[in-house]
Amino acid sequence: MENVIAAAQAIYTDEQRMLLENFRKMAEAEFAPLAEKYENLGHPPDAKTLKSLFAKVEEFGLISGLIPEEDGGAGIDRMTYGILYEELARIWADLAIAVLIQGHAVFAVNLLGNVAQKEAYLKPLLRSERICATCISEPEVGSNVREVKTRADREGDKIFVTGQKLWISNGAQSDFAIVVCNLDDGISMVIVDRDTGNYESRELRKLGLVGASTCELFFDRAETSADHVLGNAGGGLFQTLKLFESARVFVGLTSIGIAQAALECAVKYAQDRQQHGKPIGGHQLIQGYLADMATHLDAARLLCQRGLQLLDLGVRCDTQTSMAKWYATEMAVEIAGKAVQIHGGNGITKEFPVERHFRNAKVMPIPDGTTEIQKLVIGRNLTGLNAF
């Protein structure tokens, strides 16, 4: 399998291959044991541990990589960032999700924040001293940001946020939240500190990615300053949609990392497992499965890499990022499912990691817009007609 991987990575630059090799060595040594630990514990790392993990990945620019060096970031192009991010997802998908949320919070505050907001929030994020939760979805509102019910009321120099958010990553460990809410008759993003806003969180138990925090957050007149509106008041709809455009590619890359891990497990098992006097990988049916898995995986990776390149060009690419997210997340479920099938009975036991990869893969078609939403985005852009 090594020659297949090497050929696929031949399109990377020498610097990208060197970074990937160094990152892989670090992540396999330090993160792989933790991935198994938190899988067995069944809950995510606490805030202190997560901050230390963020500091470790930031040595390779995975927290600050999406912002320029002049703004304090690593200034990595998205293709290079995506190569490293996929590898992180292969080794520990749960941490990759947490990094995705933290990295896009850095991106949002740098893009939209004023000088005071960057001093108070961006710099601590870059130093991995604070954790941010970005709050969009609600119990009755998923991908259609226009319908959010959470409201923010101005009272003098204060804003009070009231509402409930759902499916919030990094919610339990967060020091502050960026809340998408109704303010002044428009959708806005408002920063709420946990220590002054006193918002509460409840961890949700999930099918997969049990080492990644997913919460309900409750805002009961959570207090924040009137100068904590991020970007333009009323501009939150456009701002949120731009974040979706970027995040969806990385959700796809998370699935690619999971699928790559599942494929590697399946290939190794097919080489080792003996049946009818030879490895099962020598049977035509198993080779057909593996060929399907590898081809779909490569196609998904190329869709995501195109999305990364378009994002770096700064052009509108919500069609292409929706294609990447839809295809990669659904293909990962299929690939991980076939990996389980190749393992037979062993595939449904916790003695082998493929059952974890399958559960993790099954989670990914849901966040940042379901598969059905991705198809509606693509259809809308093709026809010019809005179906949602």
LINJOVEN-V855836 format. One record per residue. N is the residue number from 1. RES is the residue in one small letter. OMEGA is omega in radians with two decimals (999 if undefined). NEAR is the number of other ideal C-beta (glycine too) atoms within 8 Angstrom. Layout:
# LINJOVEN-V855836
n=N res=RES omega=OMEGA near=NEAR
n=N res=RES omega=OMEGA near=NEAR
This chain:
# LINJOVEN-V855836
n=1 res=m omega=-3.08 near=6
n=2 res=e omega=-3.12 near=5
n=3 res=n omega=3.11 near=6
n=4 res=v omega=3.12 near=8
n=5 res=i omega=-3.13 near=8
n=6 res=a omega=3.13 near=8
n=7 res=a omega=3.14 near=7
n=8 res=a omega=-3.10 near=9
n=9 res=q omega=3.13 near=9
n=10 res=a omega=3.12 near=6
n=11 res=i omega=3.11 near=4
n=12 res=y omega=3.05 near=8
n=13 res=t omega=3.09 near=5
n=14 res=d omega=-3.14 near=5
n=15 res=e omega=3.13 near=7
n=16 res=q omega=3.13 near=11
n=17 res=r omega=3.12 near=10
n=18 res=m omega=3.10 near=8
n=19 res=l omega=-3.13 near=12
n=20 res=l omega=-3.13 near=13
n=21 res=e omega=-3.14 near=8
n=22 res=n omega=3.13 near=9
n=23 res=f omega=-3.14 near=12
n=24 res=r omega=-3.14 near=10
n=25 res=k omega=3.14 near=8
n=26 res=m omega=-3.03 near=12
n=27 res=a omega=3.13 near=13
n=28 res=e omega=-3.14 near=9
n=29 res=a omega=-2.98 near=7
n=30 res=e omega=-3.03 near=9
n=31 res=f omega=-3.09 near=14
n=32 res=a omega=3.10 near=11
n=33 res=p omega=3.14 near=7
n=34 res=l omega=3.09 near=12
n=35 res=a omega=3.12 near=13
n=36 res=e omega=-3.13 near=8
n=37 res=k omega=-3.07 near=8
n=38 res=y omega=3.00 near=14
n=39 res=e omega=3.14 near=11
n=40 res=n omega=3.10 near=6
n=41 res=l omega=3.11 near=7
n=42 res=g omega=3.09 near=7
n=43 res=h omega=-3.10 near=7
n=44 res=p omega=3.05 near=14
n=45 res=p omega=3.06 near=9
n=46 res=d omega=-3.02 near=7
n=47 res=a omega=-3.12 near=9
n=48 res=k omega=3.14 near=6
n=49 res=t omega=-3.12 near=8
n=50 res=l omega=3.10 near=14
n=51 res=k omega=3.10 near=11
n=52 res=s omega=3.08 near=9
n=53 res=l omega=3.07 near=13
n=54 res=f omega=3.12 near=14
n=55 res=a omega=-3.14 near=9
n=56 res=k omega=3.14 near=9
n=57 res=v omega=3.12 near=12
n=58 res=e omega=3.02 near=13
n=59 res=e omega=3.08 near=7
n=60 res=f omega=3.05 near=10
n=61 res=g omega=-3.05 near=13
n=62 res=l omega=2.99 near=12
n=63 res=i omega=-3.04 near=14
n=64 res=s omega=-2.97 near=12
n=65 res=g omega=-3.07 near=13
n=66 res=l omega=3.10 near=12
n=67 res=i omega=-3.03 near=13
n=68 res=p omega=3.12 near=6
n=69 res=e omega=-3.12 near=7
n=70 res=e omega=3.09 near=5
n=71 res=d omega=3.11 near=8
n=72 res=g omega=-3.11 near=9
n=73 res=g omega=3.11 near=14
n=74 res=a omega=3.08 near=9
n=75 res=g omega=3.14 near=9
n=76 res=i omega=3.01 near=9
n=77 res=d omega=-3.01 near=6
n=78 res=r omega=3.11 near=12
n=79 res=m omega=3.12 near=11
n=80 res=t omega=3.10 near=12
n=81 res=y omega=-3.11 near=14
n=82 res=g omega=3.11 near=14
n=83 res=i omega=3.13 near=12
n=84 res=l omega=-3.12 near=14
n=85 res=y omega=3.10 near=16
n=86 res=e omega=3.13 near=13
n=87 res=e omega=3.07 near=13
n=88 res=l omega=3.13 near=17
n=89 res=a omega=3.09 near=15
n=90 res=r omega=-3.05 near=10
n=91 res=i omega=-3.13 near=13
n=92 res=w omega=-3.07 near=13
n=93 res=a omega=-3.13 near=14
n=94 res=d omega=3.10 near=15
n=95 res=l omega=3.12 near=15
n=96 res=a omega=3.12 near=13
n=97 res=i omega=3.13 near=12
n=98 res=a omega=3.11 near=16
n=99 res=v omega=3.10 near=14
n=100 res=l omega=-3.11 near=14
n=101 res=i omega=3.14 near=13
n=102 res=q omega=-3.14 near=14
n=103 res=g omega=3.13 near=13
n=104 res=h omega=2.98 near=14
n=105 res=a omega=3.05 near=13
n=106 res=v omega=3.14 near=16
n=107 res=f omega=-3.08 near=12
n=108 res=a omega=-3.11 near=15
n=109 res=v omega=3.11 near=16
n=110 res=n omega=-3.10 near=12
n=111 res=l omega=-2.94 near=8
n=112 res=l omega=-3.00 near=9
n=113 res=g omega=3.01 near=12
n=114 res=n omega=-3.05 near=5
n=115 res=v omega=-3.11 near=5
n=116 res=a omega=3.13 near=7
n=117 res=q omega=3.11 near=13
n=118 res=k omega=3.12 near=12
n=119 res=e omega=-3.04 near=8
n=120 res=a omega=-3.00 near=8
n=121 res=y omega=-3.09 near=14
n=122 res=l omega=-3.07 near=15
n=123 res=k omega=3.07 near=10
n=124 res=p omega=3.06 near=10
n=125 res=l omega=-3.12 near=15
n=126 res=l omega=3.12 near=12
n=127 res=r omega=-3.11 near=6
n=128 res=s omega=3.10 near=10
n=129 res=e omega=-3.14 near=6
n=130 res=r omega=3.13 near=8
n=131 res=i omega=-3.12 near=12
n=132 res=c omega=2.97 near=16
n=133 res=a omega=3.07 near=16
n=134 res=t omega=-2.93 near=14
n=135 res=c omega=-3.13 near=13
n=136 res=i omega=-3.03 near=8
n=137 res=s omega=3.12 near=10
n=138 res=e omega=3.14 near=12
n=139 res=p omega=-3.11 near=5
n=140 res=e omega=-3.08 near=5
n=141 res=v omega=3.11 near=10
n=142 res=g omega=-3.01 near=8
n=143 res=s omega=-3.11 near=8
n=144 res=n omega=-3.03 near=7
n=145 res=v omega=-3.11 near=13
n=146 res=r omega=-3.01 near=6
n=147 res=e omega=-3.10 near=7
n=148 res=v omega=-3.09 near=13
n=149 res=k omega=-3.13 near=9
n=150 res=t omega=-3.07 near=16
n=151 res=r omega=3.07 near=10
n=152 res=a omega=-3.09 near=14
n=153 res=d omega=3.08 near=7
n=154 res=r omega=3.03 near=9
n=155 res=e omega=-3.06 near=6
n=156 res=g omega=-3.14 near=5
n=157 res=d omega=3.13 near=5
n=158 res=k omega=2.97 near=10
n=159 res=i omega=3.12 near=15
n=160 res=f omega=-3.06 near=11
n=161 res=v omega=-3.14 near=17
n=162 res=t omega=3.10 near=11
n=163 res=g omega=-3.11 near=12
n=164 res=q omega=3.09 near=10
n=165 res=k omega=-3.03 near=16
n=166 res=l omega=-3.14 near=9
n=167 res=w omega=-3.06 near=8
n=168 res=i omega=3.12 near=16
n=169 res=s omega=-3.12 near=15
n=170 res=n omega=-3.06 near=14
n=171 res=g omega=-3.08 near=17
n=172 res=a omega=-3.07 near=10
n=173 res=q omega=-2.96 near=11
n=174 res=s omega=3.00 near=12
n=175 res=d omega=3.05 near=10
n=176 res=f omega=-3.10 near=12
n=177 res=a omega=2.93 near=17
n=178 res=i omega=-2.99 near=15
n=179 res=v omega=3.02 near=15
n=180 res=v omega=-2.99 near=14
n=181 res=c omega=3.08 near=15
n=182 res=n omega=3.12 near=11
n=183 res=l omega=3.11 near=15
n=184 res=d omega=3.09 near=7
n=185 res=d omega=3.07 near=4
n=186 res=g omega=3.10 near=11
n=187 res=i omega=-3.14 near=14
n=188 res=s omega=2.99 near=18
n=189 res=m omega=-3.10 near=15
n=190 res=v omega=3.09 near=15
n=191 res=i omega=3.11 near=14
n=192 res=v omega=3.06 near=15
n=193 res=d omega=3.11 near=9
n=194 res=r omega=-3.03 near=11
n=195 res=d omega=3.10 near=6
n=196 res=t omega=-3.13 near=8
n=197 res=g omega=3.10 near=13
n=198 res=n omega=3.06 near=9
n=199 res=y omega=-3.08 near=13
n=200 res=e omega=-3.13 near=7
n=201 res=s omega=3.04 near=12
n=202 res=r omega=-3.11 near=7
n=203 res=e omega=3.11 near=11
n=204 res=l omega=3.08 near=8
n=205 res=r omega=-3.00 near=5
n=206 res=k omega=3.04 near=8
n=207 res=l omega=-3.09 near=5
n=208 res=g omega=-3.11 near=11
n=209 res=l omega=-3.05 near=12
n=210 res=v omega=3.10 near=12
n=211 res=g omega=3.08 near=13
n=212 res=a omega=-3.11 near=12
n=213 res=s omega=3.02 near=11
n=214 res=t omega=-2.92 near=11
n=215 res=c omega=2.72 near=13
n=216 res=e omega=3.04 near=11
n=217 res=l omega=-3.07 near=15
n=218 res=f omega=3.13 near=9
n=219 res=f omega=-3.13 near=15
n=220 res=d omega=-3.01 near=8
n=221 res=r omega=3.11 near=7
n=222 res=a omega=-3.01 near=12
n=223 res=e omega=3.01 near=9
n=224 res=t omega=-3.11 near=14
n=225 res=s omega=3.14 near=7
n=226 res=a omega=3.12 near=9
n=227 res=d omega=3.12 near=6
n=228 res=h omega=3.01 near=11
n=229 res=v omega=-3.09 near=13
n=230 res=l omega=-3.08 near=14
n=231 res=g omega=-3.11 near=11
n=232 res=n omega=3.02 near=6
n=233 res=a omega=-3.09 near=8
n=234 res=g omega=-3.13 near=10
n=235 res=g omega=-3.03 near=11
n=236 res=g omega=-3.14 near=15
n=237 res=l omega=-3.14 near=10
n=238 res=f omega=-3.12 near=7
n=239 res=q omega=-3.14 near=13
n=240 res=t omega=-3.14 near=13
n=241 res=l omega=3.09 near=10
n=242 res=k omega=3.07 near=8
n=243 res=l omega=3.07 near=12
n=244 res=f omega=-3.08 near=11
n=245 res=e omega=3.13 near=12
n=246 res=s omega=-3.03 near=13
n=247 res=a omega=-3.06 near=11
n=248 res=r omega=3.08 near=16
n=249 res=v omega=-3.09 near=16
n=250 res=f omega=2.97 near=12
n=251 res=v omega=3.07 near=15
n=252 res=g omega=3.13 near=18
n=253 res=l omega=3.04 near=14
n=254 res=t omega=3.12 near=15
n=255 res=s omega=3.12 near=16
n=256 res=i omega=3.07 near=16
n=257 res=g omega=3.10 near=17
n=258 res=i omega=-3.12 near=17
n=259 res=a omega=3.10 near=18
n=260 res=q omega=3.11 near=11
n=261 res=a omega=3.13 near=13
n=262 res=a omega=3.12 near=17
n=263 res=l omega=3.13 near=14
n=264 res=e omega=3.07 near=9
n=265 res=c omega=-3.10 near=14
n=266 res=a omega=3.13 near=16
n=267 res=v omega=-3.14 near=11
n=268 res=k omega=-3.14 near=8
n=269 res=y omega=3.14 near=14
n=270 res=a omega=3.09 near=13
n=271 res=q omega=-3.02 near=8
n=272 res=d omega=-3.01 near=7
n=273 res=r omega=-3.12 near=9
n=274 res=q omega=3.04 near=7
n=275 res=q omega=-3.12 near=8
n=276 res=h omega=3.01 near=4
n=277 res=g omega=3.10 near=4
n=278 res=k omega=3.10 near=8
n=279 res=p omega=-3.13 near=10
n=280 res=i omega=3.07 near=12
n=281 res=g omega=3.08 near=11
n=282 res=g omega=3.11 near=7
n=283 res=h omega=-3.04 near=10
n=284 res=q omega=-3.08 near=5
n=285 res=l omega=-3.13 near=6
n=286 res=i omega=3.10 near=12
n=287 res=q omega=3.07 near=10
n=288 res=g omega=3.07 near=8
n=289 res=y omega=-3.08 near=12
n=290 res=l omega=3.11 near=14
n=291 res=a omega=3.09 near=8
n=292 res=d omega=-3.09 near=9
n=293 res=m omega=-3.09 near=16
n=294 res=a omega=-3.12 near=10
n=295 res=t omega=3.10 near=8
n=296 res=h omega=3.13 near=11
n=297 res=l omega=3.12 near=14
n=298 res=d omega=3.13 near=9
n=299 res=a omega=3.12 near=10
n=300 res=a omega=-3.14 near=17
n=301 res=r omega=-3.13 near=12
n=302 res=l omega=3.06 near=8
n=303 res=l omega=3.13 near=14
n=304 res=c omega=-3.14 near=15
n=305 res=q omega=3.02 near=10
n=306 res=r omega=3.10 near=10
n=307 res=g omega=3.11 near=16
n=308 res=l omega=-3.13 near=13
n=309 res=q omega=3.12 near=10
n=310 res=l omega=3.09 near=11
n=311 res=l omega=3.11 near=13
n=312 res=d omega=3.10 near=9
n=313 res=l omega=3.11 near=6
n=314 res=g omega=3.13 near=4
n=315 res=v omega=3.08 near=5
n=316 res=r omega=-3.07 near=4
n=317 res=c omega=-3.12 near=10
n=318 res=d omega=3.05 near=11
n=319 res=t omega=-3.07 near=10
n=320 res=q omega=3.12 near=11
n=321 res=t omega=3.06 near=16
n=322 res=s omega=3.05 near=15
n=323 res=m omega=-3.10 near=12
n=324 res=a omega=-3.11 near=16
n=325 res=k omega=-3.13 near=15
n=326 res=w omega=-3.02 near=13
n=327 res=y omega=-3.08 near=12
n=328 res=a omega=-3.09 near=18
n=329 res=t omega=3.13 near=15
n=330 res=e omega=3.13 near=10
n=331 res=m omega=3.11 near=14
n=332 res=a omega=3.08 near=16
n=333 res=v omega=3.14 near=13
n=334 res=e omega=-3.12 near=10
n=335 res=i omega=3.14 near=15
n=336 res=a omega=3.09 near=17
n=337 res=g omega=3.10 near=10
n=338 res=k omega=3.08 near=12
n=339 res=a omega=3.06 near=17
n=340 res=v omega=-3.11 near=12
n=341 res=q omega=3.12 near=9
n=342 res=i omega=3.12 near=14
n=343 res=h omega=-3.11 near=14
n=344 res=g omega=-3.13 near=6
n=345 res=g omega=3.12 near=6
n=346 res=n omega=-3.08 near=9
n=347 res=g omega=-3.13 near=14
n=348 res=i omega=3.06 near=7
n=349 res=t omega=3.09 near=8
n=350 res=k omega=3.05 near=5
n=351 res=e omega=-3.13 near=4
n=352 res=f omega=-3.03 near=11
n=353 res=p omega=-3.04 near=7
n=354 res=v omega=3.13 near=15
n=355 res=e omega=3.07 near=12
n=356 res=r omega=3.12 near=10
n=357 res=h omega=3.13 near=15
n=358 res=f omega=3.13 near=16
n=359 res=r omega=3.11 near=11
n=360 res=n omega=3.14 near=14
n=361 res=a omega=-3.08 near=18
n=362 res=k omega=3.11 near=11
n=363 res=v omega=-2.82 near=12
n=364 res=m omega=3.07 near=14
n=365 res=p omega=-3.05 near=10
n=366 res=i omega=-3.00 near=5
n=367 res=p omega=3.13 near=8
n=368 res=d omega=3.13 near=8
n=369 res=g omega=-3.13 near=12
n=370 res=t omega=3.07 near=9
n=371 res=t omega=-3.12 near=9
n=372 res=e omega=3.09 near=6
n=373 res=i omega=3.12 near=12
n=374 res=q omega=3.13 near=14
n=375 res=k omega=3.12 near=10
n=376 res=l omega=3.07 near=10
n=377 res=v omega=3.13 near=12
n=378 res=i omega=3.14 near=12
n=379 res=g omega=3.10 near=10
n=380 res=r omega=-3.11 near=12
n=381 res=n omega=3.07 near=9
n=382 res=l omega=-3.01 near=7
n=383 res=t omega=-3.02 near=6
n=384 res=g omega=-3.10 near=5
n=385 res=l omega=-3.08 near=6
n=386 res=n omega=-3.14 near=4
n=387 res=a omega=3.08 near=6
n=388 res=f omega=999 near=6
